[in-house]
Amino acid sequence: MPCAEAACVSLLDDMEALKKQHEGLLHEKAQWEEDRMSMHRQVDLLSTQNAQLHMRLEDKVAAMPVLDASEVEDIRAKWADALRREQALSETLQRLEQDTHDAADQR
């Protein structure tokens, strides 16, 4: 009987450890989901800002017969920067989603 009791205690300890690991993974999953949603919101915000910047550029071009070269260059630089930031956030979001998927596969 002592062996059976020891085995039972060992199994209970293992179950408790698995339960704690499971709780940790659930917390990690919730954090990943929160981060993923935050990234989605940031990508959406940058997309909106990019669209607004593009509209402003079109409005400015329509309002002015000729833009100063430095103004055009400044607008292009801002537009390119906004696109780079949007792309970087999008790539980060994709990595986050892949990491979440990989973490789910490991369970």
N, C-alpha and C positions, 0 to 999 in steps of 0.2 A: 503493500500500500504506500509506503513512503515514496517509492519511485513514481507512482501514479500521481500522488499529491505534488511532487516536485515538477512533474511534467505539466500538470494542470496550472501550477503557479507560473511556470515558464511560458505556457501558452497565454495566460492572462497578461503577463508582462509584455509579450510580443503583441498581443491585441491592443494593449494600451499604447505601445509605441506606434503601431500602425494607425491608431485613432489620432494620435497627436500629429503624425506625419500627414494624414489625410486632412486634418484641420488646417495645417500649415499650407498644404497645397490649395485648399479652397480659398484661403486668404490670399495666397499668391495669385490665383486665378482671378479673384475679384479685383486685385490691384492691377493686373494686366488689362482686364476689361476696362477699368477706369482710365488707365493710361491710353488705351486704344481709342476710347471715346473722346478723350481730350485731344488726341492727335487728329481725329476726324474733325472735331470742331475747329481746330487750328487750320487744317487744310481747307475747310469750307470758308473760314474767315479770309484766308489768303486768296482763295479763288475769287471771293467777292471783292476784295480789295484790288485784285488784279483787273477784274472786269471794270471796276469803277475807274481805275487808273487809265485803262484803255479808252473808256468813254470820255474821260477828261482830255486825253490826248487827241481823240477825234474832234471833240468840241473846240479845243485850242487850235487845231489845224484848220478847222472850218472857219473860225473867227478871225484868223490872221492869214493874210495873203502869203506872207513869207515869214517863216520863223528864223530867228537868229540861230546860227549854227550851234552856239553854246547851249541854247535852250533845247534844241533837238537832241543834242548829245546828253544833256542832263536827264531829259525824259527817257531816252533810250537806256541810260544807265540805271535809272530807278526801275524801269520796266524789267530789265534783265535781272536786277537784284531781286525783285519780287518773284520773278519766275524761278530763280535759283532757290530762294527760300521755300517756295511752294514745293518744288521738286524734292528738296532735302527733307521736308516734313513728310511728304508722300512716301519717300523711301524709308524713312524712320518708321512710319506707320506700317508699311509692308513688312519690315523686319520684326516689328512688335507682333503683328498678326502671325507671322511665321513662327516666332518664338513661342507664342501662345499655342499654336497648333502643335509644335514639337513637344512642348511641355505636356499637352493633353495626350499625345501619342506615347509618352514615356510612362504614363500612369497605367 
